[in-house]
Amino acid sequence: MTMKSRRERLPALVLNRADHERLTSLATAALDRIPDVAEELLSELDRARLVSPDRAPPNSVQMGTTVTYRSADSTRTVRLVYPEEADIADGKVSVMTPIGAALIGLSENQSISWTARDGRRHKLEIVAVVPATAKAPG
């Protein structure tokens, strides 16, 4: 049995090409400032299946989508945004944070483990995704 087979299986990711291009540039530029997050995001981008923006599944987390996820005993709803739009008080989470890098490209009912800035491991499950063009409930 190889080491790889013992590791947690990573969920399949789907990302639109336009977001992929911009995120790759953003993460590459951030390698000196926040290497852990930038490397994690680049790793996720490398394994994503790319589609044209109009072919991204509506239940997949893309930039600007509103996503509800469950982690431990809580459920949160956030909007995944670029760093300049981030406002945690308004529920806008930057893709350049550990949780943002974990969310990108996932689809409803998928789970992933991620490492917070304090080094602790967490697991989250995507409950619902509302595309950026649709209105979020509430």
Protein Blocks (a to p, Z undefined) as FASTA:
>chain_A
ZZklmpccdddddddfklmmmmmmmmmmmmmmmmmlmmmmmmmmmmpccddfklgcfkbc
cehiacdddehjbccddddddfklgcfknopacfkbfklmmmgopaehiacddddfkopa
cddddfbdcdfkbcceZZ
